Each structure stands twice: as structure tokens, then as C-alpha cells.
Amino acid sequence: MMIRWRQYLTVRVMALLLFAALNLLDAISTQLAITSGLHEGNLLPSLLLARCGLWSMYAFKAASVIGVALVVLYVSPRFSRVWYGIHVSNLILAAVVAVNLAQLLAT
């Protein structure tokens, strides 16, 4: 029983770590795209980049990751389905990073 509980927690921790890593890869690939002449497609980071510079995009990403992780950890004991949202978000973020890299390779 203890092994299953550890595996269960390990999967959840890995899902959150993957969420953070994919957000970091998104920010890095976005930075590379911007320096290659492309633009940010997401409205809020685009506004932050235009008004405050590159550091604001990284701060926004970090705050988003921390905020989502805290909400998920707080809500998950009562609503375990919130983890499906993290898994779906990870799939979407992986697709976003892949598109960013494909656009970089095309330039």
C-alpha cells in the first residue's frame, strides 16, 4: 500500500515539475523567437514584453507556475480531477514549445 501511495505522489510531483519545465522552455523558445524577429502570440506576455522588457515575461511565467501549483495543491485533496487539468496543460504546453521550435527552424 505504501509503495502505491509513493508512486501516486511521485506522478503528481513529476506532473508539476514537467509543468514548470515546459513553461520555462516556452519562455526560452519565445525569447529565441523574438530575437529572430518573430513576435509573442499570447496577449498578456506580449504587452509585458512591449512595456517592461524580457524580465517581465519570465516573472509572469514564474508567477503563473507558482500560482497554478499552489492552487492545484490546495484544491486537489477535495477535487482530484484537477490533476487532469495539469496533464492536459502539459500536453498543450508541449505542443506550444514544439510550434515555437518549428517556427524558429523555419526562419
KACORBEL-V745427 format. One record per residue. N is the residue number from 1. D_FIRST is the distance of its C-alpha to the first C-alpha in Angstrom with 1 decimal. Layout:
n: (N:N)
d_first: (D_FIRST:D_FIRST)
This chain:
n: (1:2:3:4:5:6:7:8:9:10:11:12:13:14:15:16:17:18:19:20:21:22:23:24:25:26:27:28:29:30:31:32:33:34:35:36:37:38:39:40:41:42:43:44:45:46:47:48:49:50:51:52:53:54:55:56:57:58:59:60:61:62:63:64:65:66:67:68:69:70:71:72:73:74:75:76:77:78:79:80:81:82:83:84:85:86:87:88:89:90:91:92:93:94:95:96:97:98:99:100:101:102:103:104:105:106:107)
d_first: (0.0:3.8:5.5:5.3:6.4:8.8:10.1:10.7:12.6:14.3:15.7:17.0:18.6:20.0:21.5:23.2:24.5:25.8:27.5:29.2:30.2:31.7:33.6:35.0:36.0:37.6:39.6:40.7:41.7:43.5:45.4:46.4:47.6:49.6:51.3:52.1:53.9:51.3:50.2:47.1:46.3:44.1:46.5:45.0:44.5:47.9:49.6:47.9:49.0:52.5:52.9:50.8:50.2:47.3:45.5:45.0:43.1:40.6:40.4:39.8:37.1:35.4:35.7:34.4:31.2:30.6:31.5:29.2:26.2:26.9:27.3:24.2:22.1:23.9:23.8:20.3:18.5:21.1:21.8:19.0:21.6:23.3:21.1:23.0:26.1:25.0:24.4:27.8:29.4:28.2:29.8:33.0:33.2:32.9:35.7:37.8:37.5:38.5:41.4:42.5:42.4:44.3:46.9:47.3:47.9:50.4:52.5)
